[in-house]
């Protein structure tokens, strides 16, 4: 019998994200509510620039082979960022109008300073992926890293033709032609072909800067507004959800006091509490009220996920003692969870509540709890979750346990009678794949009410740790990456070398949507930086009410 042997390599370790899978429903929710805008599609003009770039390359370098095509593309992508950042320097204005979130900007800020100082730069120094000055490692720059999937989804690019991307004739070509008439295209490609750039070159190309998009009444701008607000009804349900979420942001801006900074925290508070910063009820048209409720579900899931991450992190800290004398062997998750529930931190938490059962504690909390609308109050869940995230490294474990348990308790008190994900496409498979979700949380909460507080903590720790093993095993199977933060071994549960992950909130595409609204001229800022709607922004907002 022939026997072959071979070494089997250990899977490579990875830090991983969402170690409990509790954030997965959040990602599904904001993907449904803001389709066509992602956490990496930061600037509106890339939605027209990349179709133009592919179209322009096709016309100017029709016979180029793949290597040449990639080199021209990378030079053009890099040059676009240099132009925007140079314009910001020349105008001495806030970068959010010009170079903010442009592809490779962090690498190119120093290069712009060299240009301003009179140097001549060679583009290849910044496009060579082996160079320490490389603006971006991905072969097709920001297109394949950030924008390609979205532009294909919106019908702007055709991703089926290889070996590189192609513009679509239906939407990509007209968009490219709309940008072509606004910019000095020949001068742009002259710089790309020459391969060297000066400050004078950049100044001559300032029409490419994203700031010019908001200032014009061009066909390019109108086409982009048509996409984001789906004015032609081309994107069906996706278009409806996107324009409603954008209109929700606009209505909040329009209702905000000018002295208060508009931020993601404000957006979370308004949609979650159905209220403005003053505590006044936020009145919305019926269609937008449904969208607000969906965003409120997102916030609720995100709050629950942070609290669960904090409980999991506290368990990992306890599993990773600082001294040898503190080390104990735990053969199973259940034995560890039981020991955790008898720790000094849990004893202090239970003593601080002054109650024997979880249900009794909920009753006491509910009696003194502020209104959901008062999301600026210190005891509200939104400032509470911010404190958990911000103070994770500095806060002692006892206080962190109290904060996390209080957050979970408030979420249980605030629960309602409807379906946890009502109005959203969150099906049974999501519940199966991600055991910690709003539906399972509601089920567990009903069981916890009759239990002692230390038993509830024991259940939580066991739930988090067993769920982590399940999520990490699935990631290992699908990707070959080991994201375990602890492992069951012959010597009991052993912490991973990667350390304890800090709890964090998801990023719901808010900043990108807000930036895009500014880019297309629907939102502006006054001299103090306060957000306000433009005249066209108000028209766009008022057109979306059902």
C-alpha positions in Angstrom: 0.0 0.0 0.0 1.3 3.4 -1.0 1.2 6.0 1.8 2.0 9.6 1.3 2.7 11.9 4.1 3.0 15.7 4.2 3.3 18.5 6.8 0.0 20.2 7.5 0.6 23.8 8.2 -1.3 25.5 11.0 -3.9 28.1 9.9 -2.6 31.6 9.9 -3.9 33.7 12.8 -6.0 36.7 12.0 -7.3 39.5 14.3 -10.8 39.1 12.8 -13.8 41.3 13.3 -17.1 40.8 15.0 -16.0 37.9 17.2 -19.5 37.1 18.3 -21.3 37.7 15.0 -23.6 40.1 16.8 -22.8 43.0 14.4 -23.7 41.0 11.3 -27.4 42.0 11.4 -26.3 45.7 11.7 -24.3 45.3 8.5 -27.3 43.7 6.7 -29.6 46.5 7.9 -27.5 49.4 6.8 -26.8 47.6 3.5 -30.5 47.5 2.9 -31.1 51.1 3.9 -28.2 52.7 2.1 -27.5 50.6 -1.0 -25.2 52.1 -3.6 -23.2 53.9 -0.9 -20.7 51.9 1.2 -18.3 52.6 4.1 -15.5 53.1 1.5 -17.3 55.1 -1.3 -16.5 58.4 0.3 -16.7 60.9 -2.6 -19.5 61.5 -5.2 -17.1 62.4 -8.0 -15.5 59.0 -8.1 -18.9 57.7 -9.3 -18.3 59.8 -12.5 -14.5 59.9 -12.5 -14.0 56.1 -12.7 -16.4 55.5 -15.6 -14.8 58.5 -17.4 -11.3 57.1 -16.7 -12.1 53.7 -18.2 -13.9 55.3 -21.1 -11.1 57.7 -21.7 -8.5 55.0 -21.6 -10.5 53.0 -24.1 -10.6 55.9 -26.5 -7.0 57.2 -26.1 -5.1 54.0 -25.6 -7.3 51.5 -27.5 -4.4 49.2 -28.4 -2.8 49.1 -25.0 -1.9 45.8 -23.5 -2.8 44.9 -19.9 0.5 46.2 -18.4 0.2 49.5 -20.1 -3.4 49.8 -19.2 -2.7 49.3 -15.6 0.1 51.8 -15.6 -1.9 54.5 -17.3 -4.8 53.8 -14.9 -2.6 54.0 -11.8 -1.0 57.3 -12.9 -4.4 58.8 -13.6 -5.8 57.6 -10.3 -2.8 59.1 -8.4 -3.0 62.3 -10.3 -6.7 62.8 -9.4 -5.8 62.8 -5.7 -2.8 65.1 -6.2 -5.1 67.6 -8.0 -7.7 67.7 -5.2 -5.1 68.0 -2.4 -3.2 70.7 -4.2 -6.5 72.7 -4.7 -7.1 72.5 -0.9 -3.6 73.9 -0.3 -4.0 76.7 -2.8 -7.4 77.7 -1.5 -6.4 77.2 2.2 -9.8 75.6 2.8 -11.1 72.6 4.7 -10.0 69.4 3.1 -13.6 68.0 3.1 -14.3 70.0 0.0 -11.2 68.9 -1.9 -8.8 66.1 -0.9 -10.7 64.5 2.0 -11.0 60.7 1.6 -9.4 60.8 -1.8 -7.6 57.5 -2.8 -4.1 57.4 -1.4 -4.3 60.9 0.1 -2.3 60.1 3.2 0.6 59.0 1.1 0.4 62.0 -1.2 0.1 64.9 1.2 3.9 65.1 1.5 4.2 64.9 -2.3 1.9 67.9 -2.7 4.1 69.8 -0.3 7.1 69.0 -2.4 5.3 70.2 -5.5 4.4 73.5 -3.8 8.1 73.9 -2.9 9.0 73.8 -6.6 9.9 70.1 -7.1 9.0 68.1 -10.2 7.7 64.7 -9.3 7.7 61.5 -11.3 4.4 59.7 -11.1 6.0 56.3 -11.4 7.6 56.8 -8.0 4.1 56.9 -6.5 2.5 54.2 -8.7 5.1 51.5 -8.4 3.8 49.0 -5.9 7.3 48.2 -4.7 8.1 51.8 -3.9 8.0 53.1 -0.4 6.1 56.2 -1.8 3.4 54.0 -3.4 0.1 55.9 -3.2 -2.0 52.6 -3.1 -1.1 48.9 -3.3 -4.2 47.6 -5.0 -3.5 47.0 -8.7 -6.5 49.1 -9.9 -6.2 51.6 -7.1 -9.3 52.9 -5.4 -11.5 51.4 -8.1 -11.1 47.8 -7.3 -10.5 48.4 -3.6 -13.5 50.6 -3.0 -15.8 51.6 -5.8 -15.9 48.8 -8.4 -18.6 46.6 -6.8 -20.9 49.6 -6.2 -20.4 51.0 -9.7 -21.2 47.6 -11.2 -24.2 47.3 -9.0 -25.4 50.7 -10.2 -24.9 49.8 -13.8 -22.0 52.2 -14.4 -19.4 49.6 -15.1 -19.5 46.2 -16.7 -17.6 43.8 -14.5 -18.0 40.7 -16.8 -15.4 41.8 -19.4 -11.8 40.9 -18.5 -8.9 41.4 -18.0 -10.0 44.8 -16.7 -13.1 46.8 -16.1 -15.2 48.3 -18.8 -17.7 51.1 -18.8 -21.4 50.3 -19.5 -22.9 51.8 -22.6 -26.3 52.5 -20.9 -25.1 54.5 -17.9 -21.3 54.6 -17.8 -20.8 56.1 -21.2 -23.2 59.0 -20.8 -21.7 59.8 -17.4 -18.2 59.8 -18.9 -19.2 62.1 -21.7 -20.8 64.5 -19.1 -17.5 64.8 -17.2 -15.4 65.0 -20.4 -17.0 68.4 -21.4 -16.2 69.9 -17.9 -12.5 69.1 -17.5 -9.2 69.7 -19.5 -9.0 66.0 -20.5 -6.2 66.5 -23.0 -4.0 68.3 -20.5 -4.7 65.6 -17.9 -3.6 62.8 -20.2 -0.5 64.8 -21.4 0.7 64.8 -17.7 -0.1 61.1 -17.4 1.8 60.2 -20.6 4.7 62.5 -19.7 4.9 60.9 -16.3 6.1 64.0 -14.6 4.0 66.6 -12.8 4.6 70.1 -11.5 2.5 72.5 -9.3 1.7 74.4 -12.5 0.3 71.3 -14.0 -2.0 70.6 -11.0 -3.2 74.2 -11.0 -4.2 73.9 -14.7 -6.2 70.7 -13.8 -8.1 72.1 -10.9 -11.4 71.5 -12.7 -11.1 67.9 -11.8 -11.3 68.7 -8.1 -14.4 67.2 -6.4 -15.3 70.7 -5.1 -16.3 71.8 -8.6 -19.1 69.2 -8.7 -21.2 71.1 -6.2 -20.7 74.4 -7.9 -22.0 73.6 -11.3 -25.4 73.0 -12.9 -23.8 70.4 -15.2 -25.2 67.3 -16.7 -22.6 65.3 -14.6 -24.0 66.6 -11.3 -27.6 66.1 -12.4 -26.8 62.5 -13.4 -25.2 61.8 -10.1 -28.2 63.3 -8.2 -30.4 61.0 -10.4 -28.5 58.0 -9.1 -28.3 58.9 -5.5 -32.0 60.1 -5.3 -33.2 57.7 -8.0 -35.2 60.4 -9.6 -35.9 58.2 -12.7 -37.0 55.2 -10.7 -34.2 53.1 -12.2 -33.1 51.2 -9.1 -36.5 49.9 -7.7 -36.5 49.1 -4.0 -32.8 49.9 -3.6 -33.3 53.3 -5.0 -36.3 54.0 -2.8 -34.4 53.0 0.3 -31.4 55.0 -0.6 -33.3 58.2 -1.3 -35.3 57.9 1.8 -32.2 57.5 4.0 -30.6 60.5 2.3 -33.8 62.5 2.8 -33.9 61.4 6.5 -30.4 62.9 7.0 -31.5 66.1 5.2 -34.6 66.5 7.3 -32.6 66.1 10.5 -30.1 68.8 9.3 -33.1 71.0 8.5 -34.5 70.5 12.0 -31.2 70.9 13.9 -30.3 74.0 16.0 -27.5 75.8 14.2 -25.3 75.9 17.3 -25.2 72.1 17.5 -22.7 70.1 15.5 -24.3 67.6 13.2 -22.8 64.1 13.6 -23.3 60.4 13.5 -24.1 60.4 17.2 -26.9 63.0 16.6 -28.3 60.8 13.7 -28.2 57.7 15.9 -30.0 59.6 18.7 -32.7 61.1 16.5 -33.6 57.9 14.7 -33.5 55.8 17.9 -35.4 58.2 20.2 -37.7 59.6 17.5 -36.7 63.0 18.8 -34.6 66.1 18.1 -31.7 67.1 20.5 -34.2 69.3 22.4 -36.2 66.2 23.2 -39.0 67.3 20.9 -40.7 64.6 18.9 -39.3 64.3 15.4 -42.3 64.5 13.1 -41.8 62.8 9.7 -43.9 61.8 6.7 -45.2 58.3 6.8 -42.7 56.8 4.3 -39.7 58.4 6.1 -41.1 57.4 9.5 -40.9 53.7 8.3 -37.3 54.3 7.3 -36.5 55.9 10.7 -37.9 52.9 12.5 -35.6 50.6 10.5 -32.6 52.8 11.4 -33.8 52.6 15.1 -33.6 48.8 14.8 -30.1 49.1 13.5 -29.1 51.3 16.5 -30.7 48.9 18.9 -28.8 45.9 17.5 -25.6 47.9 17.6 -26.1 48.8 21.2 -26.8 45.1 22.1 -23.7 44.0 20.2 -21.4 46.4 22.0 -22.6 45.3 25.4 -22.1 41.6 24.4 -18.6 42.4 23.1 -17.8 44.0 26.5 -19.0 41.0 28.4 -16.9 38.7 26.1 -13.9 41.0 26.6 -14.3 40.9 30.4 -14.4 37.1 30.2 -11.2 37.0 28.2 -9.5 39.3 30.6 -10.4 36.9 33.4 -9.2 34.0 31.4 -5.8 35.7 30.9 -4.5 36.3 34.4 -1.6 38.7 35.0 0.3 36.5 37.4 1.0 32.7 37.6 -0.7 32.4 41.0 -3.9 33.7 39.5 -4.0 31.0 36.8 -6.7 28.3 37.1 -7.5 25.5 34.7 -11.1 25.4 33.2 -12.0 22.4 31.2 -15.1 23.8 29.7 -16.8 27.1 28.9 -19.5 26.2 31.5 -17.0 25.7 34.3 -15.3 29.0 33.5 -18.6 30.9 33.2 -19.6 29.5 36.7 -16.3 30.7 38.2 -16.7 34.1 36.5 -20.1 34.5 38.1 -18.5 34.0 41.5 -15.8 36.6 41.0 -15.3 39.7 43.0 -16.4 41.9 40.1 -19.8 40.1 39.8 -20.2 40.1 43.6 -19.7 43.9 43.6 -22.1 44.3 40.7 -24.8 42.3 42.5 -24.3 44.2 45.7 -24.6 47.5 43.9 -28.0 46.6 42.5 -29.4 45.7 46.0 -31.7 43.1 44.3 -31.8 39.4 44.2 -33.3 38.7 40.8 -32.7 40.2 37.4 -36.4 41.0 37.1 -36.4 42.9 40.4 -33.4 45.0 39.2 -35.2 45.7 35.9 -38.2 47.1 37.8 -36.0 49.4 39.9 -34.2 50.7 36.8 -37.4 51.2 34.8 -38.8 53.4 37.6 -35.9 55.9 37.3 -35.1 55.6 33.7 -35.1 58.7 31.4 -37.3 58.8 28.3 -36.0 57.2 25.1 -36.3 60.7 23.6 -33.8 62.1 26.1 -30.8 60.7 24.3 -28.4 63.4 25.5 -29.0 62.4 29.2 -26.1 60.7 30.9 -28.2 57.7 31.9 -29.5 57.1 28.4 -28.2 54.1 26.5 -26.4 56.2 23.7 -24.1 58.1 26.1 -23.7 54.8 28.0 -22.5 52.8 25.0 -20.1 55.7 24.1 -18.7 55.5 27.5 -18.1 51.7 27.2 -16.3 52.1 23.9 -14.2 55.2 25.0 -13.3 53.9 28.5 -12.6 50.3 27.7 -8.8 50.5 28.2 -8.9 52.8 31.3 -12.0 51.5 33.2 -11.7 48.9 35.9 -13.5 45.6 35.2 -16.1 46.0 37.9 -17.3 49.3 36.5 -17.2 48.0 33.0 -19.3 45.0 34.0 -21.8 47.4 35.7 -22.0 49.6 32.5 -22.5 46.6 30.2 -25.1 45.0 32.3 -27.0 48.3 32.7 -27.0 48.7 28.9 -28.4 45.3 28.3 -31.0 45.9 31.0 -32.1 49.2 29.4 -32.5 47.5 26.1 -34.7 44.8 27.7 -36.8 47.5 29.3 -37.2 49.4 26.0 -38.2 46.3 24.1 -41.5 46.4 22.2 -44.2 43.9 21.1 -43.4 43.9 17.4 -41.0 41.6 15.6 -37.4 42.4 16.4 -36.5 43.1 12.8 -39.9 44.1 11.5 -39.8 45.8 8.1 -36.3 44.4 7.3 -35.1 41.4 5.3 -33.6 39.5 8.2 -34.6 35.9 7.6 -34.2 32.6 9.6 -30.8 31.9 8.1 -29.4 35.0 9.8 -30.7 33.7 13.1 -29.0 30.4 12.4 -25.7 31.8 11.3 -25.5 34.5 14.0 -26.9 33.2 17.3 -26.6 36.5 19.1 -29.3 38.7 17.6 -32.3 40.8 18.7 -34.7 37.8 18.5 -32.5 35.5 20.6 -31.7 38.3 23.0 -35.5 38.8 23.6 -35.9 35.1 24.2 -33.0 35.0 26.7 -34.3 38.1 28.5 -37.6 36.4 29.2 -35.7 33.5 30.9 -33.4 35.8 32.8 -36.1 37.7 34.7 -36.6 35.0 37.3 -32.9 34.3 37.7 -30.4 35.7 40.2 -28.1 38.4 38.9 -25.0 36.2 39.1 -26.7 33.4 37.2 -27.6 35.9 34.4 -24.0 36.9 34.2 -23.0 33.2 34.1 -25.5 32.6 31.2 -24.2 35.7 29.3 -20.6 34.7 29.6 -21.3 31.1 28.5 -23.5 32.4 25.6 -20.8 34.7 24.4 -17.9 32.2 24.6 -19.8 29.3 23.0 -21.0 31.6 20.2 -17.4 32.9 19.6 -16.2 29.3 19.2 -19.0 28.7 16.6 -18.3 31.9 14.7 -14.5 31.3 14.7 -14.9 27.7 13.5 -17.1 28.8 10.6 -14.5 31.5 9.7 -11.7 28.9 9.8 -13.7 26.6 7.5 -14.6 29.3 5.0 -11.3 31.3 4.9 -8.6 29.2 6.5 -8.0 32.1 9.0 -7.9 31.4 12.7 -9.7 34.2 14.6 -10.0 32.3 17.9 -9.6 34.5 21.0 -9.4 31.4 23.2 -9.2 27.7 22.5 -10.3 24.5 24.3 -7.2 22.3 24.7 -6.0 19.4 26.7 -4.8 21.9 29.3 -8.2 23.5 29.5 -9.3 26.8 28.0 -6.3 28.8 26.7 -6.4 32.5 25.7 -5.0 33.3 22.3 -1.9 35.4 21.9 -3.8 38.1 19.9 -5.2 39.5 23.1 -8.6 40.9 24.2 -10.6 42.7 21.5 -12.0 46.1 22.5 -15.8 46.6 22.0 -16.7 48.8 19.0 -19.7 50.1 17.2 -20.4 49.5 13.5 -20.1 52.3 11.0 -23.4 52.7 9.2 -22.3 54.6 6.0 -23.4 57.8 7.6 -20.2 59.8 7.0 -20.1 58.7 3.4 -23.8 59.6 2.8 -23.2 63.0 4.5 -20.1 63.7 2.4 -21.9 62.7 -0.8 -24.8 65.1 0.1 -22.2 67.9 0.4 -20.4 66.9 -2.8 -23.5 67.1 -4.9 -24.5 70.4 -3.4 -27.5 69.3 -1.3 -25.8 70.3 2.0 -23.4 73.0 2.8 -21.6 74.4 5.8 -21.5 77.9 7.1 -18.5 79.8 8.3 -18.8 78.1 11.7 -19.0 74.7 10.2 -22.7 74.2 10.9 -24.5 72.0 8.4 -27.5 73.4 6.4 -29.5 72.5 3.4 -29.0 74.4 0.1 -32.0 75.5 -1.9 -31.7 72.5 -4.2 -31.2 70.3 -1.1 -34.5 71.4 0.2 -36.2 70.6 -3.1 -34.7 67.1 -3.2 -35.8 66.6 0.5 -39.3 67.8 -0.1 -39.8 65.6 -3.1 -39.3 62.5 -1.0 -42.2 62.1 1.5 -43.8 58.7 0.8 
